[in-house]
Amino acid sequence: MRLERWRPGLAPALEGAIVTRDLVVGGQRWSKGRRLSADDLARLSTFEGEVGTLIVAEAGDVHEDDAAVKLADAIAGPNLQRRGPAQSRLDLVAAAPGVLHVRVRALERLNRIDPLEVFTALDGQVVEAGDLVASVKVAPHVVPASALQDAGRIAAFGRRPLVWVAAFVPMRVAVVVKESIHAPARQRFEASVRAKVEALGSRIVSFGYVADAVEPVGEAISRVASGPQRADLVLTAGGRSTDPADPFFLGIEALGGRVVRRGVPAHPGSMLWLARIGRTGVVGLPTCGAYSMATAADLVLPRLLTGEPVSARAVAGLGHGGILSRDMRFRFPRYARELEAPEG
């Protein structure tokens, strides 16, 4: 780029030049970063104020707004809508309710490129349609095209976009509960679980109460993990998560399934466990999450109801920000933000 001081005689050569300060011309406010059209230059010929320095872009220079669009093109994935650009900032908002995914390490690498800026909400955050989830911005009025090319290479290096929203998909959810949850508490338990699942766009297809023994637990899980009544996800309650001989674990093993994670790195709810039987995921709810407290289950369940497979990867990232006190409520689905929370 090159810099020019405004002189009326230079007007024909300055079409497309960029103003570096806010101006008020003929009662109209021109923001810094404005690209001057031929009409703008004609109006400036009678302007009596100080125009100041103009930026003239040269080969390899990209205007800030164009750079913001290119940067958004590089990072944005599914279920995002754009707002802007305005003064080099372009916002990405969720086009559907779901879970935000951010490749954090790639984001950090990209933000080492001077003068590009990408800032986001937290990876794994539950979002509503219309929520602001990311913004891109360029600090100067023109940037080298090479910086955008470097950003594009970083964003493209991976199987997933740098920023995207996994939308909730309607799923069939079955619930299998040991009879250790006594009848007076069942109504409250069912209402709590149903409200959570339905708030995320899925539905409960059955509640089953079984004796605390391997055979009835295995039969109950078998009915909802295979065949015509197969559910996409099975929620369980009443299990002893630290007991390897608990009927849930033995029943899952007998059905050819496996436990993929015992406990998760977040509190409350760290005793939650995950398993798979064929295509059906199984989640063992922590006791505190079976009723009215917001727990790690309220961060895991949304991910699974976007169709993400039950896996250790699905919960590994919970540790960063995993102290789920009331100050962390913004991470939760809307239904959980007013539930009880620990002090720390």
C-alpha positions as CSV (number, residue, x, y, z in Angstrom):
1,M,0.0,0.0,0.0
2,R,1.0,3.6,-0.3
3,L,-0.1,6.8,1.5
4,E,-1.4,9.9,-0.1
5,R,-2.3,13.3,1.3
6,W,-5.6,14.5,-0.1
7,R,-5.5,17.1,-2.9
8,P,-8.4,17.8,-5.2
9,G,-6.1,17.5,-8.2
10,L,-5.3,13.9,-7.3
11,A,-9.0,13.0,-7.3
12,P,-9.1,10.9,-10.5
13,A,-6.2,8.7,-9.3
14,L,-7.7,8.1,-5.8
15,E,-10.8,6.2,-6.7
16,G,-10.9,3.3,-4.3
17,A,-8.6,5.0,-1.8
18,I,-9.4,4.5,1.9
19,V,-10.0,7.2,4.5
20,T,-8.2,6.8,7.7
21,R,-10.4,9.0,9.9
22,D,-14.1,9.6,10.5
23,L,-15.4,12.5,8.3
24,V,-18.7,14.4,8.1
25,V,-19.2,15.4,4.5
26,G,-22.3,17.3,3.5
27,G,-24.0,16.3,6.7
28,Q,-23.2,12.6,6.1
29,R,-20.9,10.7,8.4
30,W,-18.2,8.7,6.6
31,S,-16.5,6.0,8.8
32,K,-12.8,5.4,8.6
33,G,-12.1,2.5,6.3
34,R,-14.5,3.9,3.6
35,R,-13.5,3.3,0.1
36,L,-13.9,6.4,-2.0
37,S,-16.1,6.2,-5.0
38,A,-16.0,8.7,-7.9
39,D,-19.0,10.4,-6.4
40,D,-17.3,10.6,-3.0
41,L,-14.3,12.2,-4.7
42,A,-16.5,14.8,-6.4
43,R,-18.1,15.7,-3.0
44,L,-14.7,16.0,-1.4
45,S,-13.6,18.6,-4.0
46,T,-15.8,21.1,-2.2
47,F,-15.1,19.8,1.3
48,E,-13.5,22.4,3.5
49,G,-12.4,20.1,6.4
50,E,-9.2,18.1,6.9
51,V,-9.3,14.8,5.0
52,G,-5.9,13.7,6.2
53,T,-4.0,10.7,4.9
54,L,-5.5,8.3,2.4
55,I,-4.5,4.7,1.9
56,V,-4.1,3.5,-1.7
57,A,-4.2,-0.3,-1.9
58,E,-1.7,-2.0,-4.2
59,A,-1.2,-5.5,-5.6
60,G,-1.4,-8.0,-2.7
61,D,-3.4,-5.7,-0.5
62,V,-7.0,-6.6,0.7
63,H,-9.4,-4.1,2.1
64,E,-10.5,-4.8,5.8
65,D,-14.1,-5.7,4.9
66,D,-13.0,-8.1,2.1
67,A,-10.5,-9.6,4.4
68,A,-13.1,-10.2,7.1
69,V,-15.3,-12.0,4.5
70,K,-12.3,-14.2,3.4
71,L,-11.4,-15.0,7.0
72,A,-15.0,-16.0,7.7
73,D,-15.0,-18.2,4.6
74,A,-11.9,-19.9,5.9
75,I,-13.1,-20.7,9.4
76,A,-16.9,-21.1,9.3
77,G,-18.6,-24.5,9.1
78,P,-22.2,-25.7,9.2
79,N,-25.1,-24.0,10.9
80,L,-23.7,-20.5,11.0
81,Q,-25.1,-17.3,9.6
82,R,-23.2,-14.1,9.0
83,R,-23.8,-10.6,10.2
84,G,-21.7,-7.8,8.6
85,P,-19.0,-7.0,7.8
86,A,-19.0,-3.5,9.4
87,Q,-15.7,-1.7,10.0
88,S,-13.8,-5.0,9.4
89,R,-15.8,-7.0,11.9
90,L,-18.0,-9.9,10.8
91,D,-20.1,-11.9,13.3
92,L,-21.1,-15.5,13.0
93,V,-24.3,-16.5,14.7
94,A,-25.9,-19.9,15.3
95,A,-28.4,-20.8,12.6
96,A,-29.9,-23.5,14.8
97,P,-29.8,-24.6,18.4
98,G,-27.0,-27.0,19.1
99,V,-23.5,-27.3,20.5
100,L,-20.7,-25.0,19.4
101,H,-17.4,-26.7,18.3
102,V,-14.2,-24.8,18.2
103,R,-10.8,-26.2,17.2
104,V,-9.0,-24.4,20.0
105,R,-5.4,-25.1,19.1
106,A,-6.0,-24.1,15.5
107,L,-7.7,-20.9,16.7
108,E,-4.6,-20.1,18.8
109,R,-2.3,-20.6,15.8
110,L,-4.4,-18.5,13.5
111,N,-4.5,-15.7,16.1
112,R,-0.7,-15.5,16.0
113,I,-0.9,-14.1,12.5
114,D,-0.6,-10.3,12.6
115,P,-3.1,-8.6,12.2
116,L,-6.0,-11.2,12.0
117,E,-8.4,-11.7,14.9
118,V,-10.9,-14.5,15.5
119,F,-12.7,-14.7,18.8
120,T,-15.4,-17.2,19.9
121,A,-17.6,-18.5,22.6
122,L,-16.4,-21.6,24.5
123,D,-15.9,-24.9,22.7
124,G,-18.7,-27.2,23.8
125,Q,-21.1,-24.4,24.8
126,V,-24.8,-25.0,24.2
127,V,-26.2,-22.3,22.0
128,E,-29.6,-21.1,20.7
129,A,-30.4,-20.0,17.2
130,G,-29.3,-16.4,16.9
131,D,-26.6,-16.6,19.5
132,L,-23.3,-14.9,18.7
133,V,-20.7,-17.7,18.6
134,A,-17.7,-16.1,16.8
135,S,-16.4,-12.9,15.3
136,V,-13.6,-12.2,12.9
137,K,-11.9,-8.8,12.6
138,V,-9.0,-7.2,10.9
139,A,-7.2,-4.3,12.7
140,P,-5.7,-2.2,9.9
141,H,-7.7,-0.9,6.9
142,V,-5.7,-3.2,4.5
143,V,-3.9,-6.5,5.1
144,P,-1.6,-8.6,3.0
145,A,-3.3,-11.3,1.0
146,S,-0.5,-13.6,2.3
147,A,-1.8,-13.3,5.9
148,L,-5.2,-14.6,4.7
149,Q,-3.6,-17.4,2.8
150,D,-1.7,-18.5,6.0
151,A,-5.0,-18.4,7.9
152,G,-6.7,-20.5,5.3
153,R,-4.0,-23.2,5.5
154,I,-4.4,-23.4,9.3
155,A,-8.2,-23.5,9.1
156,A,-8.1,-26.2,6.4
157,F,-5.7,-28.5,8.2
158,G,-8.2,-30.8,9.9
159,R,-11.2,-32.9,9.2
160,R,-13.6,-30.4,10.7
161,P,-14.1,-26.6,10.3
162,L,-12.5,-24.3,12.8
163,V,-15.8,-23.1,14.1
164,W,-19.2,-24.8,13.6
165,V,-22.5,-25.6,15.3
166,A,-23.7,-29.2,15.6
167,A,-27.5,-28.9,15.5
168,F,-29.7,-31.0,17.7
169,V,-31.4,-33.9,15.8
170,P,-34.5,-35.7,17.0
171,M,-33.5,-38.9,18.7
172,R,-35.3,-41.7,20.5
173,V,-34.2,-41.9,24.2
174,A,-35.1,-44.8,26.5
175,V,-34.6,-44.7,30.3
176,V,-33.7,-47.8,32.4
177,V,-33.8,-47.3,36.1
178,K,-33.1,-49.7,39.0
179,E,-35.9,-50.0,41.5
180,S,-33.5,-48.5,44.0
181,I,-35.1,-45.2,42.9
182,H,-38.2,-45.5,45.1
183,A,-41.7,-44.8,43.9
184,P,-42.1,-41.4,45.7
185,A,-39.1,-40.1,43.8
186,R,-40.0,-41.5,40.4
187,Q,-42.4,-38.8,39.3
188,R,-39.9,-36.1,40.1
189,F,-37.2,-38.1,38.3
190,E,-39.3,-38.7,35.2
191,A,-40.3,-35.1,35.0
192,S,-36.7,-33.9,35.2
193,V,-35.3,-36.3,32.6
194,R,-38.2,-35.7,30.2
195,A,-37.8,-31.9,30.5
196,K,-34.1,-32.2,29.6
197,V,-34.5,-34.5,26.7
198,E,-37.5,-32.6,25.1
199,A,-35.8,-29.3,25.6
200,L,-33.1,-30.6,23.3
201,G,-35.5,-31.7,20.5
202,S,-35.6,-35.4,21.3
203,R,-38.2,-37.6,23.0
204,I,-38.4,-40.2,25.7
205,V,-39.8,-43.5,24.2
206,S,-39.9,-45.5,27.4
207,F,-39.2,-45.6,31.2
208,G,-38.3,-49.1,32.5
209,Y,-37.9,-49.9,36.2
210,V,-36.0,-53.2,37.0
211,A,-34.7,-55.1,39.9
212,D,-31.1,-54.6,40.9
213,A,-29.8,-57.8,39.3
214,V,-27.9,-58.7,36.2
215,E,-30.6,-60.7,34.4
216,P,-33.5,-58.1,34.6
217,V,-31.1,-55.2,33.9
218,G,-29.6,-57.0,30.9
219,E,-33.1,-57.8,29.5
220,A,-34.3,-54.3,29.9
221,I,-31.3,-52.8,28.2
222,S,-31.4,-55.4,25.4
223,R,-35.0,-54.5,24.6
224,V,-34.1,-50.8,24.0
225,A,-30.7,-51.3,22.5
226,S,-31.7,-53.6,19.6
227,G,-34.7,-54.7,17.6
228,P,-37.8,-52.7,16.7
229,Q,-37.8,-50.8,20.0
230,R,-34.2,-49.7,19.6
231,A,-33.4,-46.3,21.0
232,D,-30.6,-44.0,19.8
233,L,-29.6,-43.4,23.4
234,V,-30.3,-45.1,26.7
235,L,-30.1,-43.2,30.0
236,T,-29.7,-45.2,33.2
237,A,-30.0,-44.3,36.8
238,G,-29.5,-46.1,40.1
239,G,-26.2,-47.8,39.2
240,R,-23.2,-48.0,41.4
241,S,-20.6,-46.3,39.2
242,T,-17.6,-47.5,41.2
243,D,-18.6,-51.1,41.5
244,P,-17.3,-53.2,38.5
245,A,-19.9,-55.9,39.3
246,D,-22.8,-53.5,39.1
247,P,-25.6,-55.1,37.0
248,F,-25.5,-52.3,34.5
249,F,-21.8,-53.0,33.7
250,L,-22.2,-56.8,33.6
251,G,-25.4,-56.5,31.6
252,I,-23.8,-54.3,29.0
253,E,-20.8,-56.6,28.7
254,A,-23.1,-59.6,28.3
255,L,-24.8,-57.9,25.4
256,G,-21.5,-57.4,23.6
257,G,-21.2,-53.7,24.6
258,R,-18.4,-51.9,26.4
259,V,-17.9,-49.1,28.9
260,V,-16.0,-46.3,27.2
261,R,-15.6,-43.9,30.1
262,R,-16.0,-44.3,33.9
263,G,-16.3,-40.8,35.3
264,V,-15.9,-37.4,33.6
265,P,-13.6,-34.5,34.4
266,A,-16.3,-32.1,35.8
267,H,-18.1,-31.4,39.0
268,P,-20.8,-32.0,40.0
269,G,-21.6,-35.1,38.0
270,S,-18.1,-36.6,37.8
271,M,-19.5,-40.1,38.4
272,L,-21.3,-40.1,35.1
273,W,-20.3,-43.0,32.9
274,L,-20.6,-43.8,29.1
275,A,-21.0,-47.1,27.3
276,R,-21.9,-48.4,23.8
277,I,-23.9,-51.4,22.6
278,G,-23.7,-51.5,18.8
279,R,-25.1,-48.2,17.5
280,T,-26.8,-47.3,20.8
281,G,-25.1,-45.2,23.4
282,V,-25.7,-45.7,27.1
283,V,-25.2,-43.0,29.8
284,G,-25.2,-43.7,33.5
285,L,-26.6,-40.6,35.1
286,P,-25.0,-39.4,38.4
287,T,-27.3,-39.4,41.4
288,C,-27.2,-35.7,41.7
289,G,-28.1,-35.3,38.0
290,A,-31.2,-37.5,38.2
291,Y,-33.2,-34.8,39.8
292,S,-32.9,-31.0,40.1
293,M,-29.2,-30.2,40.0
294,A,-27.3,-29.1,36.9
295,T,-24.3,-31.4,36.4
296,A,-21.8,-32.6,33.8
297,A,-24.7,-34.7,32.3
298,D,-26.2,-31.5,31.1
299,L,-23.1,-30.8,29.1
300,V,-22.7,-34.3,27.8
301,L,-26.4,-35.0,26.9
302,P,-26.6,-32.0,24.4
303,R,-23.5,-33.3,22.6
304,L,-25.0,-36.8,22.3
305,L,-28.3,-35.4,21.0
306,T,-26.6,-33.8,18.1
307,G,-25.6,-37.3,17.0
308,E,-22.1,-37.2,18.3
309,P,-21.1,-40.8,19.2
310,V,-20.6,-41.9,22.8
311,S,-16.9,-41.8,23.2
312,A,-14.1,-40.7,25.6
313,R,-13.5,-37.8,23.2
314,A,-17.1,-36.5,23.9
315,V,-16.2,-35.7,27.5
316,A,-12.4,-35.1,27.4
317,G,-12.7,-31.4,26.9
318,L,-15.0,-30.9,29.9
319,G,-12.1,-30.5,32.3
320,H,-11.3,-27.0,31.1
321,G,-14.1,-25.1,32.7
322,G,-15.3,-28.2,34.5
323,I,-15.9,-26.6,37.9
324,L,-19.6,-26.2,37.2
325,S,-20.5,-23.5,39.8
326,R,-23.2,-21.0,39.1
327,D,-20.6,-18.7,37.4
328,M,-20.4,-21.3,34.7
329,R,-24.1,-21.4,34.0
330,F,-23.7,-19.8,30.5
331,R,-22.2,-23.2,29.3
332,F,-25.5,-25.1,30.0
333,P,-28.7,-25.5,28.0
334,R,-31.3,-23.0,28.9
335,Y,-33.3,-25.5,31.0
336,A,-30.3,-26.0,33.3
337,R,-29.3,-22.4,34.0
338,E,-31.7,-22.0,36.9
339,L,-31.2,-25.4,38.5
340,E,-29.2,-25.9,41.7
341,A,-25.5,-25.5,41.6
342,P,-22.6,-26.2,43.9
343,E,-20.6,-23.4,45.5
344,G,-17.4,-24.7,44.0
